[in-house]
Amino acid sequence: MLGFAASARLKKRAVHFILRSTMPAIQTTAETELAELIIAAVNLEGVRPADIDPETPLFGAGLGLDSIDALEIALEVSRQYGLQLRSDDTDNRRIFASLRSLATYIQQHSQQPSQTRGDQSPVTD
């Protein structure tokens, strides 16, 4: 049986997860489009674009992606938006920090406008 401290930590994490999963920040149209691209690029089965909180980290404890996923996402971003994301870019941690930061970077640096580029209107399900 878990001790009180361990039990309290588990409960705290569970509550944090529930709050984050039921009260995510609202995605823009561009963020939803990018979430769809990420889901397809790394084969996130059972995940909908609306499930990805735009402010949650993409890597590690957030969405749980890894460096191979980052390469696959960068390839798809290149195909979709004509934007080259280099593995040696010192800003990669900031660029890939969250769905929102990646979408913002793409909007600011994209060579080929997507259908929704520049559209900052919120998307609701």
ZANU-310755 format. One record per residue: residue number from 1; residue in one letter; x, y, z of N, C-alpha, C in turn. Coordinates in nm, 3 decimals. Layout:
BEGIN
- i:aa:n_px:n_py:n_pz:ca_px:ca_py:ca_pz:c_px:c_py:c_pz
- NUM:A:X:Y:Z:X:Y:Z:X:Y:Z .
...
END
This chain:
BEGIN
- i:aa:n_px:n_py:n_pz:ca_px:ca_py:ca_pz:c_px:c_py:c_pz
- 1:M:0.084:-0.117:0.000:0.000:0.000:0.000:0.089:0.125:0.000 .
- 2:L:0.046:0.227:-0.068:0.123:0.351:-0.075:0.113:0.427:0.055 .
- 3:G:0.224:0.491:0.092:0.222:0.579:0.208:0.144:0.705:0.177 .
- 4:F:0.114:0.783:0.278:0.035:0.905:0.261:0.101:1.002:0.163 .
- 5:A:0.232:1.023:0.177:0.301:1.118:0.090:0.295:1.075:-0.056 .
- 6:A:0.319:0.946:-0.082:0.314:0.897:-0.219:0.173:0.905:-0.274 .
- 7:S:0.076:0.871:-0.191:-0.063:0.877:-0.232:-0.105:1.020:-0.264 .
- 8:A:-0.063:1.116:-0.182:-0.096:1.256:-0.205:-0.032:1.304:-0.335 .
- 9:R:0.091:1.263:-0.364:0.156:1.303:-0.488:0.082:1.248:-0.609 .
- 10:L:0.039:1.123:-0.601:-0.034:1.064:-0.712:-0.166:1.137:-0.735 .
- 11:K:-0.235:1.167:-0.627:-0.361:1.238:-0.641:-0.340:1.377:-0.698 .
- 12:K:-0.237:1.446:-0.654:-0.208:1.580:-0.703:-0.180:1.576:-0.853 .
- 13:R:-0.103:1.479:-0.899:-0.073:1.466:-1.040:-0.200:1.434:-1.118 .
- 14:A:-0.283:1.347:-1.065:-0.407:1.311:-1.134:-0.497:1.432:-1.149 .
- 15:V:-0.509:1.512:-1.044:-0.592:1.631:-1.051:-0.534:1.729:-1.153 .
- 16:H:-0.402:1.746:-1.152:-0.337:1.835:-1.248:-0.368:1.789:-1.390 .
- 17:F:-0.358:1.658:-1.415:-0.385:1.606:-1.548:-0.530:1.630:-1.587 .
- 18:I:-0.621:1.604:-1.496:-0.763:1.624:-1.525:-0.791:1.771:-1.557 .
- 19:L:-0.736:1.861:-1.478:-0.759:2.003:-1.502:-0.702:2.045:-1.637 .
- 20:R:-0.584:1.998:-1.672:-0.522:2.035:-1.798:-0.597:1.973:-1.915 .
- 21:S:-0.651:1.852:-1.897:-0.717:1.787:-2.009:-0.859:1.837:-2.028 .
- 22:T:-0.922:1.894:-1.925:-1.057:1.943:-1.942:-1.063:2.094:-1.961 .
- 23:M:-0.953:2.165:-1.933:-0.953:2.309:-1.946:-0.833:2.358:-2.029 .
- 24:P:-0.810:2.301:-2.148:-0.695:2.347:-2.226:-0.719:2.488:-2.281 .
- 25:A:-0.611:2.554:-2.316:-0.623:2.684:-2.381:-0.690:2.664:-2.517 .
- 26:I:-0.755:2.765:-2.566:-0.824:2.756:-2.694:-0.722:2.767:-2.807 .
- 27:Q:-0.734:2.676:-2.903:-0.644:2.676:-3.018:-0.691:2.775:-3.124 .
- 28:T:-0.596:2.835:-3.193:-0.628:2.913:-3.312:-0.646:2.815:-3.427 .
- 29:T:-0.697:2.864:-3.538:-0.714:2.780:-3.657:-0.578:2.726:-3.704 .
- 30:A:-0.477:2.810:-3.700:-0.342:2.767:-3.741:-0.289:2.659:-3.648 .
- 31:E:-0.316:2.670:-3.519:-0.270:2.568:-3.422:-0.343:2.437:-3.444 .
- 32:T:-0.470:2.442:-3.477:-0.546:2.320:-3.506:-0.490:2.251:-3.630 .
- 33:E:-0.461:2.330:-3.732:-0.402:2.275:-3.854:-0.267:2.210:-3.824 .
- 34:L:-0.187:2.275:-3.742:-0.056:2.220:-3.705:-0.072:2.096:-3.617 .
- 35:A:-0.168:2.095:-3.529:-0.195:1.977:-3.445:-0.230:1.857:-3.534 .
- 36:E:-0.309:1.880:-3.638:-0.342:1.773:-3.732:-0.216:1.721:-3.801 .
- 37:L:-0.129:1.812:-3.840:-0.003:1.773:-3.904:0.082:1.689:-3.808 .
- 38:I:0.093:1.732:-3.683:0.174:1.659:-3.584:0.116:1.520:-3.560 .
- 39:I:-0.014:1.510:-3.544:-0.079:1.381:-3.520:-0.051:1.285:-3.636 .
- 40:A:-0.062:1.334:-3.758:-0.036:1.249:-3.875:0.112:1.215:-3.887 .
- 41:A:0.200:1.313:-3.861:0.344:1.292:-3.879:0.400:1.187:-3.785 .
- 42:V:0.352:1.185:-3.661:0.408:1.092:-3.562:0.309:0.982:-3.523 .
- 43:N:0.201:0.969:-3.599:0.103:0.861:-3.580:0.051:0.853:-3.437 .
- 44:L:-0.004:0.964:-3.388:-0.062:0.965:-3.253:-0.204:0.910:-3.261 .
- 45:E:-0.217:0.781:-3.242:-0.347:0.716:-3.252:-0.435:0.756:-3.136 .
- 46:G:-0.560:0.784:-3.165:-0.657:0.817:-3.062:-0.648:0.960:-3.010 .
- 47:V:-0.563:1.042:-3.072:-0.548:1.181:-3.030:-0.613:1.269:-3.136 .
- 48:R:-0.699:1.360:-3.091:-0.762:1.456:-3.180:-0.689:1.589:-3.168 .
- 49:P:-0.692:1.673:-3.268:-0.626:1.803:-3.258:-0.669:1.882:-3.135 .
- 50:A:-0.796:1.877:-3.102:-0.847:1.951:-2.985:-0.793:1.896:-2.854 .
- 51:D:-0.740:1.774:-2.854:-0.683:1.715:-2.732:-0.548:1.776:-2.696 .
- 52:I:-0.486:1.844:-2.790:-0.352:1.899:-2.766:-0.366:2.043:-2.718 .
- 53:D:-0.333:2.063:-2.591:-0.334:2.197:-2.534:-0.222:2.275:-2.602 .
- 54:P:-0.251:2.390:-2.662:-0.146:2.463:-2.735:-0.033:2.515:-2.648 .
- 55:E:-0.051:2.516:-2.517:0.053:2.566:-2.427:0.129:2.456:-2.354 .
- 56:T:0.088:2.332:-2.370:0.154:2.218:-2.306:0.281:2.182:-2.383 .
- 57:P:0.389:2.147:-2.314:0.512:2.108:-2.383:0.488:1.991:-2.480 .
- 58:L:0.551:1.997:-2.596:0.539:1.888:-2.692:0.624:1.769:-2.652 .
- 59:F:0.734:1.795:-2.582:0.830:1.690:-2.550:0.834:1.664:-2.400 .
- 60:G:0.887:1.546:-2.363:0.900:1.513:-2.222:0.765:1.488:-2.157 .
- 61:A:0.744:1.552:-2.044:0.623:1.527:-1.964:0.496:1.577:-2.030 .
- 62:G:0.506:1.663:-2.130:0.387:1.715:-2.196:0.324:1.612:-2.286 .
- 63:L:0.332:1.631:-2.416:0.274:1.538:-2.512:0.356:1.410:-2.521 .
- 64:G:0.481:1.415:-2.476:0.564:1.295:-2.469:0.640:1.262:-2.595 .
- 65:L:0.656:1.359:-2.683:0.730:1.333:-2.806:0.880:1.327:-2.778 .
- 66:D:0.956:1.270:-2.874:1.101:1.259:-2.857:1.172:1.320:-2.978 .
- 67:S:1.303:1.305:-2.983:1.383:1.369:-3.088:1.351:1.313:-3.227 .
- 68:I:1.318:1.187:-3.237:1.279:1.129:-3.366:1.149:1.193:-3.414 .
- 69:D:1.055:1.213:-3.320:0.931:1.282:-3.353:0.958:1.423:-3.403 .
- 70:A:1.053:1.491:-3.341:1.088:1.628:-3.383:1.137:1.628:-3.528 .
- 71:L:1.215:1.529:-3.566:1.263:1.520:-3.704:1.147:1.497:-3.801 .
- 72:E:1.055:1.411:-3.763:0.939:1.384:-3.849:0.849:1.507:-3.861 .
- 73:I:0.832:1.579:-3.751:0.752:1.701:-3.754:0.820:1.806:-3.842 .
- 74:A:0.951:1.821:-3.827:1.026:1.917:-3.907:1.014:1.886:-4.056 .
- 75:L:1.017:1.758:-4.092:1.003:1.718:-4.231:0.865:1.756:-4.285 .
- 76:E:0.761:1.730:-4.206:0.625:1.763:-4.249:0.603:1.914:-4.256 .
- 77:V:0.660:1.987:-4.162:0.651:2.133:-4.165:0.718:2.185:-4.293 .
- 78:S:0.831:2.127:-4.329:0.900:2.165:-4.451:0.812:2.140:-4.573 .
- 79:R:0.749:2.025:-4.577:0.662:1.991:-4.691:0.539:2.081:-4.697 .
- 80:Q:0.478:2.103:-4.585:0.352:2.178:-4.581:0.371:2.329:-4.597 .
- 81:Y:0.474:2.382:-4.534:0.489:2.528:-4.527:0.612:2.583:-4.599 .
- 82:G:0.695:2.494:-4.655:0.815:2.540:-4.724:0.916:2.603:-4.629 .
- 83:L:0.917:2.557:-4.507:1.003:2.615:-4.403:1.102:2.509:-4.357 .
- 84:Q:1.230:2.541:-4.362:1.333:2.448:-4.319:1.365:2.469:-4.171 .
- 85:L:1.342:2.368:-4.091:1.379:2.369:-3.949:1.507:2.287:-3.937 .
- 86:R:1.615:2.352:-3.903:1.745:2.285:-3.897:1.769:2.225:-3.759 .
- 87:S:1.830:2.108:-3.756:1.858:2.040:-3.629:1.963:2.113:-3.546 .
- 88:D:2.045:2.195:-3.610:2.150:2.266:-3.536:2.109:2.408:-3.495 .
- 89:D:1.982:2.443:-3.513:1.934:2.576:-3.475:1.931:2.587:-3.322 .
- 90:T:1.997:2.686:-3.269:2.004:2.702:-3.123:1.869:2.740:-3.062 .
- 91:D:1.773:2.781:-3.144:1.640:2.818:-3.094:1.541:2.703:-3.096 .
- 92:N:1.584:2.582:-3.130:1.491:2.470:-3.143:1.411:2.443:-3.015 .
- 93:R:1.474:2.455:-2.900:1.399:2.431:-2.774:1.284:2.529:-2.761 .
- 94:R:1.307:2.653:-2.798:1.202:2.754:-2.790:1.098:2.730:-2.900 .
- 95:I:1.143:2.700:-3.021:1.052:2.680:-3.133:0.959:2.561:-3.106 .
- 96:F:1.015:2.450:-3.058:0.939:2.328:-3.036:0.885:2.316:-2.892 .
- 97:A:0.885:2.423:-2.818:0.841:2.416:-2.678:0.695:2.373:-2.665 .
- 98:S:0.610:2.418:-2.754:0.467:2.386:-2.746:0.406:2.400:-2.886 .
- 99:L:0.285:2.356:-2.898:0.212:2.373:-3.023:0.203:2.522:-3.058 .
- 100:R:0.175:2.604:-2.960:0.161:2.749:-2.983:0.293:2.811:-3.031 .
- 101:S:0.405:2.775:-2.968:0.533:2.834:-3.008:0.573:2.789:-3.148 .
- 102:L:0.545:2.663:-3.182:0.577:2.615:-3.317:0.488:2.682:-3.420 .
- 103:A:0.360:2.696:-3.392:0.268:2.763:-3.484:0.308:2.908:-3.505 .
- 104:T:0.346:2.976:-3.399:0.389:3.115:-3.410:0.513:3.126:-3.496 .
- 105:Y:0.610:3.038:-3.474:0.733:3.039:-3.554:0.701:3.017:-3.702 .
- 106:I:0.615:2.920:-3.730:0.579:2.890:-3.869:0.512:3.011:-3.933 .
- 107:Q:0.421:3.074:-3.862:0.352:3.190:-3.917:0.449:3.306:-3.946 .
- 108:Q:0.548:3.321:-3.862:0.643:3.430:-3.879:0.748:3.403:-3.987 .
- 109:H:0.776:3.275:-4.016:0.887:3.242:-4.105:0.849:3.162:-4.230 .
- 110:S:0.724:3.130:-4.246:0.682:3.045:-4.357:0.699:3.113:-4.491 .
- 111:Q:0.743:3.035:-4.590:0.759:3.084:-4.727:0.633:3.064:-4.808 .
- 112:Q:0.557:2.957:-4.776:0.435:2.927:-4.848:0.318:2.941:-4.751 .
- 113:P:0.231:3.037:-4.774:0.119:3.052:-4.683:0.025:2.932:-4.692 .
- 114:S:-0.017:2.883:-4.576:-0.118:2.778:-4.574:-0.253:2.845:-4.589 .
- 115:Q:-0.358:2.768:-4.593:-0.492:2.823:-4.607:-0.527:2.914:-4.490 .
- 116:T:-0.471:2.885:-4.372:-0.511:2.959:-4.252:-0.401:3.047:-4.197 .
- 117:R:-0.292:3.062:-4.270:-0.181:3.141:-4.218:-0.227:3.281:-4.182 .
- 118:G:-0.191:3.322:-4.062:-0.228:3.454:-4.014:-0.363:3.458:-3.947 .
- 119:D:-0.441:3.351:-3.958:-0.571:3.347:-3.894:-0.552:3.314:-3.748 .
- 120:Q:-0.584:3.405:-3.662:-0.567:3.385:-3.518:-0.701:3.362:-3.447 .
- 121:S:-0.806:3.335:-3.526:-0.934:3.316:-3.461:-0.937:3.183:-3.388 .
- 122:P:-0.998:3.180:-3.269:-1.005:3.056:-3.191:-1.093:2.952:-3.259 .
- 123:V:-1.058:2.827:-3.235:-1.136:2.715:-3.286:-1.206:2.651:-3.167 .
- 124:T:-1.332:2.621:-3.182:-1.405:2.552:-3.077:-1.464:2.426:-3.133 .
- 125:D:-1.474:2.324:-3.050:-1.534:2.197:-3.092:-1.677:2.191:-3.049 .
END
